[in-house]
């Protein structure tokens, strides 16, 4: 398996966690999002992925864009160490959490979006920071409330083993800290994060442990 | 089944298409995103969905936020008229398309995001329009390129029956037209849209046919 990757990309981080949890080895292929005008926009990478985003996963002849499509694929193709429960209603609870992070939080503070705001639209650094923190705080508040009251809660977001929700939550909290948000203000999320931190599969996926870390 | 809904919300539109394709009846519960400061922010709706977003699906005791979590749930719980192929690699191709729309396109031009840009950050209407069109054109170009070359193409995005990808594409093209983008400039997407337009399940899900349409 080959994973086109960027150490700090939180969607890349999700897939690294899932591979580690499942014990799947992969070749790490760095794509530098800030060098040479962004290597993801180069002809070579664009041919592989017209979406021009990392991560990109190759498993034999199968090439997959979008981190959540990868996580679902890995769970279907390598079902040992499942990352989703079996019951459709329980699966939906996990997915609504993962998707809230992937759809409503991460894309708004993505590198390409921040660059457009300050470059093309001329926002100041202070306005950019206000934008970032607004969406982080809105998102973390919603997630913390929803998880606190979730019927399936355990040591992890849902139950006592990691799921897609934890694979998305931990990178999102890393991202929030990077932008100065105090994650301990969200007690439910913070507790899950501390449990995940004890697990080797999560620790090895951390941006600081990757070959292209700066 | 009960679907909390807004006629023009493209994520609501996705779920209406899926229910119609599967022949599942639902009660339509309108949530007006622009009235009374946004009914999705009211106490009543926030208790049901702390994410404060439509759609929200209730099926008996199961309550689900996030449209793609609903589509996956409906496909698992009501597997007649499947919306995903069976092979994991083929499923991943469908999901990478649906997720590109749900993660990289729709959230950026969401009502709450546009309101923050013009309200809190003081962007002009011209700047707002530039932002909207930039992400629509970037996204439609990537999608058209990726789908044109996809091995599984048929009359629909993938194969000869509708999938999650079509449930997401048709509402996204409706949204693009609303903002003045010429969708016929994307021939692969446009062809799929025209096929879907012939199908009753898609037509009945159109915003103009909903009880809260303005």
Interface residues (C-beta under 8 A of the other chain):
Chain A: X49 X50 X51 X52 X53 X59 X61 X62 X64 X65 X66 X68 X69 X70 X72 X73 X76 X77 X88 X89 X91 X92 X93 X95 X96 X99 X100 X102 X103 X104 X106 X107 X108 X113 X116 X120 X121 X123 X127 X130 X131 X134 X142 X145 X146 X149
Chain B: X49 X50 X51 X52 X53 X59 X61 X62 X64 X65 X66 X68 X69 X70 X72 X73 X76 X77 X88 X89 X91 X92 X93 X95 X96 X99 X100 X102 X103 X104 X106 X107 X108 X113 X116 X120 X121 X123 X127 X130 X131 X134 X142 X145 X146 X149
